[in-house]
Amino acid sequence: MLPHEIVFQLRDLFVLQNTIHWIKSIAIDDRTFGHFKPISSKRFLNDCHEYIFHFTVDGKIDIDRLALGVPYQDKSNIARWSHTRGRDARCRGNTWFIPYQTIQSREKERPHPATFPVQLAEWCIKLHAISSVKTMLDPFLGIGNSAIAAKNCDVPKFIGFEIDKTYLAEARRRLQLK
């Protein structure tokens, strides 16, 4: 319930405009796509998704719904729906499948317990139309995936806060490689 408690705490300051579900792993029939962080428990299921809460000041911020567009399965929809403007793209919706990458060594490959793919942050930037994002803030920088996404998307200014010096050093090292 912690993510939802945070939403309630912020409701006097911001409007929850969208809730996105980041699917890290999914099993369809007898196949698994992606990867998850296993939970060693006799009571709880493995958590294969996480919430992304899209807060805005007034809940009225336009987004670029087709920036992450996916092709129509039924191509007749291209002509049927005027919002496509002739493009073979529909809104991806609020369920994003970006696999959580399997790692062999947390220390070497992902030295932070709560990382997310760079692509996830890039998609959030694209949703707001890359050209309109002038400054990006991450109050929990970790190893810098959001900073790398900002750099990849040419965001002019990035501000990040991190209290752990080891994680900050890793973020700086990774940004130098990009």
C-alpha positions as CSV (number, residue, x, y, z in Angstrom):
1,M,0.0,0.0,0.0
2,L,3.0,2.3,0.3
3,P,2.8,3.7,-3.3
4,H,-0.9,4.5,-2.7
5,E,-0.2,6.1,0.6
6,I,2.3,8.4,-1.1
7,V,-0.4,9.4,-3.6
8,F,-2.8,10.3,-0.8
9,Q,-0.1,12.4,0.9
10,L,0.6,14.4,-2.3
11,R,-3.1,15.0,-3.2
12,D,-3.1,18.5,-1.7
13,L,-0.1,19.5,-3.8
14,F,-0.6,17.7,-7.1
15,V,-3.2,15.9,-9.2
16,L,-2.7,12.3,-10.1
17,Q,-3.2,12.7,-13.9
18,N,-2.2,9.1,-14.9
19,T,-1.2,5.9,-13.4
20,I,1.1,3.7,-15.5
21,H,1.9,0.1,-14.8
22,W,5.4,-0.9,-15.7
23,I,5.3,-4.6,-16.4
24,K,8.7,-6.1,-15.7
25,S,7.8,-9.7,-16.4
26,I,4.7,-11.5,-17.6
27,A,3.8,-15.1,-18.1
28,I,1.6,-16.0,-21.0
29,D,0.5,-19.6,-21.1
30,D,3.8,-21.5,-20.3
31,R,6.2,-18.7,-21.5
32,T,7.7,-15.9,-19.5
33,F,8.8,-12.6,-21.0
34,G,11.1,-10.3,-19.1
35,H,12.4,-10.8,-15.6
36,F,11.4,-10.1,-12.0
37,K,13.0,-9.8,-8.7
38,P,11.9,-12.9,-6.8
39,I,10.3,-12.7,-3.4
40,S,11.1,-15.5,-1.1
41,S,7.8,-16.0,0.7
42,K,5.1,-18.5,1.4
43,R,2.5,-15.8,1.5
44,F,3.2,-13.3,-1.3
45,L,3.4,-13.5,-5.1
46,N,6.4,-12.2,-7.0
47,D,5.9,-8.5,-7.9
48,C,6.1,-8.3,-11.7
49,H,5.0,-4.7,-12.1
50,E,5.5,-1.3,-10.5
51,Y,3.4,1.8,-10.5
52,I,4.5,5.0,-12.2
53,F,2.4,7.9,-10.9
54,H,2.1,10.9,-13.3
55,F,1.5,13.9,-11.1
56,T,0.8,17.4,-12.5
57,V,-0.1,20.7,-10.8
58,D,-3.7,20.8,-12.2
59,G,-4.3,17.5,-14.0
60,K,-4.6,19.4,-17.3
61,I,-1.2,18.9,-18.9
62,D,-1.3,17.7,-22.5
63,I,0.7,14.7,-23.4
64,D,1.9,13.2,-26.7
65,R,-0.2,10.0,-26.6
66,L,1.3,8.8,-29.9
67,A,5.0,9.4,-29.0
68,L,5.0,5.8,-27.7
69,G,2.5,4.7,-30.3
70,V,2.1,1.1,-31.4
71,P,0.8,-0.1,-34.7
72,Y,-2.8,-1.1,-35.1
73,Q,-3.4,-4.8,-35.2
74,D,-6.5,-4.2,-37.4
75,K,-5.3,-1.7,-40.1
76,S,-8.8,-0.6,-40.9
77,N,-8.6,1.4,-37.7
78,I,-6.2,3.8,-39.4
79,A,-9.0,5.2,-41.6
80,R,-11.8,4.7,-39.1
81,W,-10.3,6.9,-36.3
82,S,-9.7,10.6,-37.1
83,H,-7.2,11.0,-34.3
84,T,-4.7,8.8,-36.2
85,R,-4.3,11.5,-38.9
86,G,-3.5,8.6,-41.3
87,R,-0.7,7.2,-39.1
88,D,-0.5,3.5,-38.1
89,A,-0.2,4.3,-34.5
90,R,-2.4,4.1,-31.4
91,C,-1.9,5.2,-27.9
92,R,0.1,2.5,-26.0
93,G,-2.1,3.0,-23.0
94,N,-1.1,2.8,-19.3
95,T,0.5,-0.7,-19.3
96,W,4.1,-0.6,-20.5
97,F,6.1,-3.8,-20.9
98,I,9.8,-3.0,-20.5
99,P,11.6,-6.1,-19.4
100,Y,13.5,-5.9,-16.1
101,Q,16.9,-7.2,-17.3
102,T,18.3,-10.3,-15.7
103,I,21.6,-9.8,-13.9
104,Q,24.1,-12.3,-12.6
105,S,25.9,-9.9,-10.2
106,R,24.1,-7.1,-8.5
107,E,27.4,-5.5,-7.4
108,K,28.9,-5.4,-11.0
109,E,25.8,-5.0,-13.1
110,R,23.3,-3.0,-11.0
111,P,24.7,-1.8,-7.7
112,H,21.4,-0.4,-6.6
113,P,18.4,-2.3,-5.3
114,A,15.7,-0.1,-6.9
115,T,16.8,0.5,-10.5
116,F,14.6,0.8,-13.6
117,P,15.6,0.7,-17.2
118,V,16.8,3.8,-18.9
119,Q,14.1,3.2,-21.5
120,L,11.4,3.7,-18.9
121,A,12.6,7.2,-18.1
122,E,13.0,7.9,-21.8
123,W,9.3,6.9,-22.4
124,C,8.2,9.3,-19.6
125,I,10.2,12.1,-21.3
126,K,8.7,11.3,-24.8
127,L,5.2,11.3,-23.3
128,H,5.6,15.0,-22.6
129,A,7.1,15.7,-26.1
130,I,10.8,15.7,-25.9
131,S,11.1,19.3,-27.2
132,S,8.9,20.6,-24.3
133,V,11.1,19.1,-21.5
134,K,13.5,21.8,-20.6
135,T,14.5,20.7,-17.1
136,M,14.2,17.3,-15.5
137,L,14.5,16.6,-11.7
138,D,15.1,13.3,-10.0
139,P,15.1,13.6,-6.2
140,F,16.3,10.0,-5.9
141,L,19.0,9.7,-8.5
142,G,20.4,6.3,-7.5
143,I,22.9,5.2,-10.2
144,G,21.6,7.7,-12.7
145,N,19.3,6.0,-15.1
146,S,17.0,9.0,-15.3
147,A,20.1,11.3,-16.0
148,I,21.2,9.0,-18.8
149,A,17.6,9.1,-20.2
150,A,17.7,12.9,-20.1
151,K,21.0,13.0,-21.9
152,N,19.8,10.5,-24.5
153,C,16.7,12.7,-25.1
154,D,18.7,15.9,-25.2
155,V,17.0,17.5,-22.2
156,P,18.9,20.7,-21.7
157,K,19.1,20.7,-17.9
158,F,19.0,17.8,-15.4
159,I,19.0,18.0,-11.6
160,G,19.5,15.0,-9.5
161,F,19.8,14.4,-5.7
162,E,21.5,11.4,-4.2
163,I,22.7,11.0,-0.6
164,D,24.6,7.8,-1.1
165,K,28.1,8.7,-2.3
166,T,28.7,5.3,-3.8
167,Y,25.6,5.5,-6.0
168,L,26.4,9.1,-6.9
169,A,29.9,8.1,-8.0
170,E,28.4,5.3,-10.1
171,A,25.9,7.7,-11.7
172,R,28.8,10.1,-12.6
173,R,30.8,7.2,-14.0
174,R,27.9,6.0,-16.2
175,L,27.2,9.5,-17.5
176,Q,30.8,9.8,-18.6
177,L,30.4,6.6,-20.7
178,K,27.3,7.9,-22.6
